[in-house]
Amino acid sequence: MSTAPIRVDGVTSSQNALLYETVNVVEGKSILRDMVFSPDHRFIYLLSDKQVTRLPVESCAQYDDCSGCLGSGDPHCGWCVLFNKCSRRESCDKFEEPQHFNTKLDQCVDVTVSPSNMSVTSQPTQLTIRVQNVPALSGGVSCVFDDITETPGDVTARLVTCMSPSLRDLSQQHGEKRVVKLSLRSTETGLKFISTDFIYYNCSVLNSCTSCVSSEFPCHWCKYRHICTNNLQDCSFQEGRVSGMEGCPQILPAGDILVAAGMVRPITLKARNLPQPQSGQKNYECVFHIQGRVQRIPAVRFNSSCIQCQNTSSSSGESKVCAEREVWALSTALFSAPPPQCVSLNKMLTLQGLVLGFGLSVWF
């Protein structure tokens, strides 16, 4: 296929032309040099040896967003703001009025929302939406939250305020956050002309202190209630509020904890930030999971960094004893003697964690 330069919009031979689109006209055929525009200059007629083709001088409708439209370099196209479309100037209603029809890439509509997120447990909140590069919105706008709801917007200059819906009944299947598309709809055209993301977050689905306080959202851990919340008033005691990783209760890593079979002895664990039980609350206990059975043993908190499981034993009435001395590794369920084939599986003993009688679990 032959090609020939086509000079558009007064580009002279001393200037570099901008190639903004390549169109196949007649596959495998050469285009003749004889070309002519239609009287309204909307089309160009192209000739091959056996065919006449009428081709639009623009195809603005192929661009579905402002950046694609104005970034294409097509001199015939601009962004029709309130109709949210790429079109020729004369195809945009009120194109002669300021900012109804934009032609430069830096004139694309921009939007910011404050606040940009809220908790699913919050009451409806007033949002302030700042929009730029839009015409006067005196005709009115509304705020559309996906398929959830649509609320009226109040317009002051380039600011729009509207109320967000409450998502108190949002199910936990959405996880820590749900991204909702927030759009502005023009009352004048009935069309959405700008959209952005608005986030609803749910602290309550985070079930450990570390995941809670490391969230990108303002979540806090209540270590006496073992819950994650965005509302500090949910914590039973002020000293039980945790907002950073350094305040999370945790068991510090240690090597294997060994207990000889048939022996009873306490197990002391190093910890960090173990809270002092408050008035009316029970003390700590250690919870052992032994082959599907749960054994609870009282524990003593010496201070915030040390706790001891009392009277711990590795014995089991269902166990098969293969040697007089059997040693159990509680943290890894390994043993040092006798060989594996001599030990019944129901004797494997692991220490899962610590549980406060008032609801706090400290897992390690």
C-alpha positions as CSV (number, residue, x, y, z in Angstrom):
1,M,0.0,0.0,0.0
2,S,1.4,3.4,-0.9
3,T,1.3,6.3,1.4
4,A,1.3,10.0,0.8
5,P,1.7,12.9,3.2
6,I,-1.6,14.7,4.0
7,R,-1.2,18.2,5.4
8,V,-3.8,19.0,8.1
9,D,-4.9,22.3,9.8
10,G,-2.3,24.5,8.1
11,V,0.8,22.5,8.9
12,T,3.5,23.9,6.6
13,S,6.4,21.9,5.0
14,S,8.8,23.5,7.6
15,Q,6.8,22.0,10.5
16,N,6.7,18.4,11.7
17,A,3.3,16.8,11.2
18,L,1.7,14.8,14.1
19,L,0.6,11.3,13.2
20,Y,-2.3,10.6,15.4
21,E,-4.0,7.7,13.7
22,T,-3.4,5.1,11.0
23,V,-6.5,3.8,9.1
24,N,-6.6,0.9,6.6
25,V,-8.8,1.9,3.7
26,V,-8.5,-0.8,1.0
27,E,-6.5,-3.8,2.0
28,G,-3.7,-4.6,-0.4
29,K,-4.5,-1.7,-2.7
30,S,-2.7,1.5,-3.4
31,I,-4.4,4.9,-2.7
32,L,-4.2,7.3,-5.6
33,R,-3.1,10.9,-5.0
34,D,-6.5,12.3,-6.1
35,M,-8.4,13.1,-2.9
36,V,-11.2,15.5,-2.1
37,F,-13.1,16.7,1.0
38,S,-16.8,16.7,1.2
39,P,-18.4,20.2,1.2
40,D,-18.8,20.2,5.0
41,H,-15.3,18.9,5.5
42,R,-16.5,16.0,7.6
43,F,-15.3,13.4,5.1
44,I,-12.5,12.8,2.7
45,Y,-13.0,10.8,-0.5
46,L,-10.1,8.4,-1.4
47,L,-9.5,6.6,-4.6
48,S,-8.0,3.2,-5.4
49,D,-7.8,1.7,-8.9
50,K,-11.3,0.2,-8.6
51,Q,-13.0,1.8,-5.6
52,V,-14.0,5.2,-4.1
53,T,-14.0,5.3,-0.3
54,R,-15.6,7.9,2.0
55,L,-13.7,8.2,5.2
56,P,-14.6,10.5,8.2
57,V,-11.8,13.0,8.9
58,E,-12.1,12.1,12.6
59,S,-13.3,9.2,14.8
60,C,-13.6,11.0,18.2
61,A,-16.1,8.5,19.5
62,Q,-13.5,5.8,19.8
63,Y,-12.1,7.5,22.9
64,D,-14.1,6.8,26.1
65,D,-12.2,9.0,28.5
66,C,-10.8,12.6,28.5
67,S,-7.1,11.7,28.7
68,G,-7.5,9.3,25.7
69,C,-9.4,11.9,23.8
70,L,-7.2,15.0,24.4
71,G,-4.0,13.0,24.4
72,S,-4.7,11.5,20.9
73,G,-3.6,14.7,19.2
74,D,-6.6,14.6,16.8
75,P,-7.2,18.3,16.1
76,H,-10.9,17.6,15.4
77,C,-11.7,16.2,18.8
78,G,-12.4,17.8,22.2
79,W,-13.9,16.7,25.5
80,C,-17.6,17.6,25.9
81,V,-17.6,17.8,29.7
82,L,-21.2,17.4,30.9
83,F,-21.9,14.8,28.3
84,N,-18.8,12.9,29.2
85,K,-17.9,12.2,25.6
86,C,-15.2,12.9,23.0
87,S,-16.7,14.7,20.0
88,R,-16.3,17.4,17.4
89,R,-16.9,20.9,18.7
90,E,-20.2,21.4,17.0
91,S,-21.5,18.1,18.3
92,C,-21.2,19.3,21.9
93,D,-24.1,21.3,23.3
94,K,-23.2,24.7,24.6
95,F,-19.6,24.3,23.2
96,E,-19.3,28.1,23.0
97,E,-19.7,28.5,26.8
98,P,-16.6,28.3,29.1
99,Q,-15.3,24.8,29.9
100,H,-18.2,23.0,28.3
101,F,-15.8,21.9,25.5
102,N,-12.1,21.4,26.5
103,T,-9.3,20.8,24.0
104,K,-6.1,20.6,26.1
105,L,-4.9,17.6,28.1
106,D,-4.5,19.6,31.2
107,Q,-8.1,20.7,31.0
108,C,-9.5,17.2,31.9
109,V,-11.9,17.2,34.8
110,D,-10.3,16.6,38.1
111,V,-12.0,15.7,41.4
112,T,-10.9,15.3,45.1
113,V,-13.1,14.0,47.9
114,S,-12.8,14.8,51.6
115,P,-12.9,12.6,53.6
116,S,-11.8,10.0,51.0
117,N,-12.9,7.0,53.2
118,M,-15.1,6.2,56.2
119,S,-15.9,3.2,58.4
120,V,-18.8,0.9,57.6
121,T,-20.1,1.6,61.2
122,S,-20.2,5.4,60.7
123,Q,-23.3,7.4,60.4
124,P,-23.9,9.2,57.1
125,T,-21.2,11.8,56.6
126,Q,-21.1,15.0,54.7
127,L,-18.5,14.8,51.8
128,T,-16.9,17.8,50.2
129,I,-16.1,17.3,46.6
130,R,-13.8,19.7,44.8
131,V,-14.1,19.7,41.0
132,Q,-11.9,21.5,38.5
133,N,-12.2,22.2,34.7
134,V,-16.0,22.0,34.7
135,P,-18.5,24.6,33.6
136,A,-20.8,26.3,36.1
137,L,-22.9,23.6,37.8
138,S,-25.8,25.9,38.4
139,G,-28.1,23.3,36.7
140,G,-27.5,21.0,39.7
141,V,-25.7,17.7,40.4
142,S,-26.2,14.6,42.4
143,C,-23.8,12.1,44.0
144,V,-24.1,8.5,42.9
145,F,-22.6,5.7,45.0
146,D,-22.4,2.7,42.7
147,D,-25.8,1.0,42.7
148,I,-26.2,1.7,46.5
149,T,-27.9,5.1,46.5
150,E,-28.0,8.6,44.9
151,T,-28.0,11.7,47.1
152,P,-28.6,15.4,46.1
153,G,-25.6,17.7,45.9
154,D,-25.3,21.3,47.0
155,V,-23.1,23.4,44.7
156,T,-21.1,26.4,45.8
157,A,-18.7,27.6,43.0
158,R,-16.5,24.5,42.3
159,L,-17.4,22.7,45.5
160,V,-20.1,20.0,45.8
161,T,-21.3,18.7,49.2
162,C,-23.5,15.6,49.6
163,M,-24.2,13.0,52.3
164,S,-22.6,9.6,52.0
165,P,-24.8,6.5,52.8
166,S,-24.1,4.5,55.9
167,L,-23.1,0.9,55.3
168,R,-23.7,-0.5,58.8
169,D,-25.2,-3.6,57.2
170,L,-22.3,-4.2,54.9
171,S,-21.5,-7.9,55.2
172,Q,-18.0,-9.1,56.1
173,Q,-17.6,-10.8,52.7
174,H,-16.1,-7.6,51.4
175,G,-13.2,-7.9,53.8
176,E,-11.3,-5.0,55.2
177,K,-12.5,-2.5,52.6
178,R,-15.1,-2.0,49.9
179,V,-14.3,0.4,47.1
180,V,-17.4,2.2,45.9
181,K,-17.4,4.3,42.7
182,L,-18.6,7.8,43.5
183,S,-19.8,9.7,40.5
184,L,-21.3,13.2,39.9
185,R,-24.4,13.3,37.7
186,S,-25.4,16.4,35.9
187,T,-29.1,17.3,36.5
188,E,-28.9,19.2,33.2
189,T,-27.8,16.2,31.0
190,G,-28.8,13.3,33.3
191,L,-25.3,11.8,32.7
192,K,-22.4,11.1,35.0
193,F,-19.5,13.3,34.1
194,I,-16.7,12.4,36.6
195,S,-16.1,9.4,38.9
196,T,-13.6,8.6,41.6
197,D,-13.1,5.8,44.3
198,F,-14.6,6.2,47.7
199,I,-13.6,3.6,50.3
200,Y,-15.6,2.0,53.2
201,Y,-13.3,0.2,55.6
202,N,-14.2,-2.4,58.2
203,C,-11.8,-2.8,61.1
204,S,-13.8,-5.5,62.8
205,V,-12.8,-8.2,60.3
206,L,-9.1,-7.9,61.5
207,N,-8.8,-10.4,64.3
208,S,-5.2,-9.9,65.5
209,C,-3.5,-6.9,67.0
210,T,-0.7,-6.8,64.4
211,S,-3.1,-6.9,61.4
212,C,-5.3,-4.3,63.1
213,V,-2.7,-1.6,63.9
214,S,-0.8,-2.2,60.5
215,S,-4.0,-1.4,58.5
216,E,-3.9,1.5,56.1
217,F,-7.0,2.8,57.9
218,P,-7.4,4.3,61.4
219,C,-8.0,1.0,63.2
220,H,-7.1,0.5,66.9
221,W,-6.8,-2.7,68.9
222,C,-8.6,-3.2,72.2
223,K,-6.4,-5.7,73.9
224,Y,-8.9,-6.4,76.8
225,R,-11.8,-7.1,74.4
226,H,-9.7,-8.7,71.6
227,I,-11.4,-6.6,68.9
228,C,-10.3,-4.2,66.2
229,T,-12.2,-0.9,65.9
230,N,-12.0,2.6,64.5
231,N,-13.8,3.9,67.6
232,L,-11.6,4.2,70.6
233,Q,-14.7,4.4,72.8
234,D,-15.2,0.7,72.1
235,C,-12.2,-0.2,74.2
236,S,-13.2,-1.0,77.8
237,F,-10.1,0.6,79.4
238,Q,-8.1,3.5,78.1
239,E,-4.8,1.7,78.8
240,G,-6.1,-1.2,76.7
241,R,-6.0,0.8,73.4
242,V,-3.2,-0.1,71.0
243,S,-2.5,2.0,68.0
244,G,1.0,0.8,67.0
245,M,2.9,-2.5,66.5
246,E,5.1,-1.7,69.5
247,G,2.1,-2.0,71.8
248,C,0.7,-5.4,70.6
249,P,0.7,-8.3,73.1
250,Q,2.9,-11.1,71.9
251,I,4.8,-14.2,72.8
252,L,8.5,-13.8,71.9
253,P,10.1,-16.5,69.8
254,A,11.9,-19.3,71.7
255,G,13.5,-22.6,71.0
256,D,11.7,-26.0,71.6
257,I,10.1,-26.2,75.0
258,L,10.9,-29.7,76.3
259,V,8.9,-31.7,78.9
260,A,9.8,-35.3,79.8
261,A,7.0,-37.8,79.6
262,G,5.1,-38.3,82.9
263,M,6.7,-35.2,84.5
264,V,4.9,-32.2,85.7
265,R,6.6,-28.8,85.6
266,P,5.7,-25.2,84.9
267,I,6.6,-23.6,81.6
268,T,7.8,-20.0,81.6
269,L,7.4,-17.9,78.4
270,K,8.9,-14.6,77.5
271,A,6.4,-12.1,76.2
272,R,5.8,-8.4,75.5
273,N,2.9,-6.1,76.5
274,L,0.8,-8.6,78.3
275,P,-1.9,-6.6,79.9
276,Q,-2.7,-6.6,83.6
277,P,-6.2,-8.1,84.2
278,Q,-8.6,-5.4,85.4
279,S,-11.0,-5.6,88.2
280,G,-13.7,-8.3,87.6
281,Q,-11.6,-10.1,85.0
282,K,-10.2,-13.6,85.1
283,N,-6.5,-14.4,84.9
284,Y,-4.6,-16.0,82.1
285,E,-4.6,-19.6,81.2
286,C,-2.6,-21.8,78.7
287,V,-4.5,-23.8,76.2
288,F,-3.0,-27.0,74.9
289,H,-4.3,-28.8,71.9
290,I,-3.4,-32.5,72.2
291,Q,-4.6,-34.6,69.2
292,G,-8.0,-33.0,69.0
293,R,-8.4,-32.6,72.8
294,V,-8.2,-29.2,74.5
295,Q,-6.5,-29.0,77.9
296,R,-6.6,-25.7,79.9
297,I,-4.0,-25.0,82.5
298,P,-3.9,-21.9,84.8
299,A,-1.2,-19.4,84.1
300,V,0.5,-16.7,86.2
301,R,1.4,-13.3,84.8
302,F,4.6,-12.1,86.5
303,N,4.7,-8.9,84.6
304,S,4.1,-7.6,81.1
305,S,7.0,-9.6,79.7
306,C,6.8,-12.9,81.5
307,I,4.0,-15.6,82.0
308,Q,4.1,-19.1,83.4
309,C,1.9,-22.1,82.6
310,Q,1.4,-24.0,85.8
311,N,1.8,-27.8,86.3
312,T,2.3,-28.8,82.7
313,S,2.6,-32.4,81.8
314,S,3.1,-34.3,78.5
315,S,1.4,-37.5,79.8
316,S,-1.7,-38.9,78.1
317,G,-3.9,-41.9,79.1
318,E,-4.2,-42.9,75.5
319,S,-0.4,-42.8,74.8
320,K,1.7,-45.8,73.8
321,V,4.9,-45.7,75.8
322,C,7.9,-47.1,73.9
323,A,10.7,-45.9,76.2
324,E,11.1,-44.8,79.8
325,R,12.3,-41.4,78.8
326,E,10.3,-39.5,76.1
327,V,11.0,-35.9,75.5
328,W,8.4,-33.6,73.9
329,A,8.9,-30.4,72.0
330,L,5.8,-28.4,72.7
331,S,6.3,-25.6,70.2
332,T,7.1,-27.8,67.2
333,A,5.5,-31.2,68.1
334,L,8.9,-32.9,67.6
335,F,10.4,-35.5,70.0
336,S,14.0,-36.6,70.5
337,A,13.5,-40.2,71.6
338,P,12.3,-42.9,70.9
339,P,12.1,-43.4,67.1
340,P,8.9,-42.2,65.4
341,Q,7.4,-45.6,64.8
342,C,7.3,-46.2,68.6
343,V,5.0,-43.3,69.4
344,S,1.3,-43.1,69.0
345,L,0.2,-40.1,67.0
346,N,-2.3,-39.1,69.7
347,K,0.7,-38.3,72.0
348,M,1.9,-35.3,69.9
349,L,1.5,-32.2,72.0
350,T,1.6,-28.6,70.9
351,L,1.3,-25.4,72.8
352,Q,-1.0,-23.2,70.7
353,G,-1.1,-20.0,72.7
354,L,-2.4,-18.1,75.7
355,V,-5.9,-17.2,76.3
356,L,-7.1,-14.6,78.8
357,G,-10.2,-15.6,80.7
358,F,-11.7,-12.3,79.7
359,G,-11.4,-12.8,76.0
360,L,-7.8,-12.0,74.9
361,S,-5.8,-14.5,72.9
362,V,-2.1,-14.2,72.4
363,W,-1.0,-16.5,69.6
364,F,2.6,-17.3,68.7
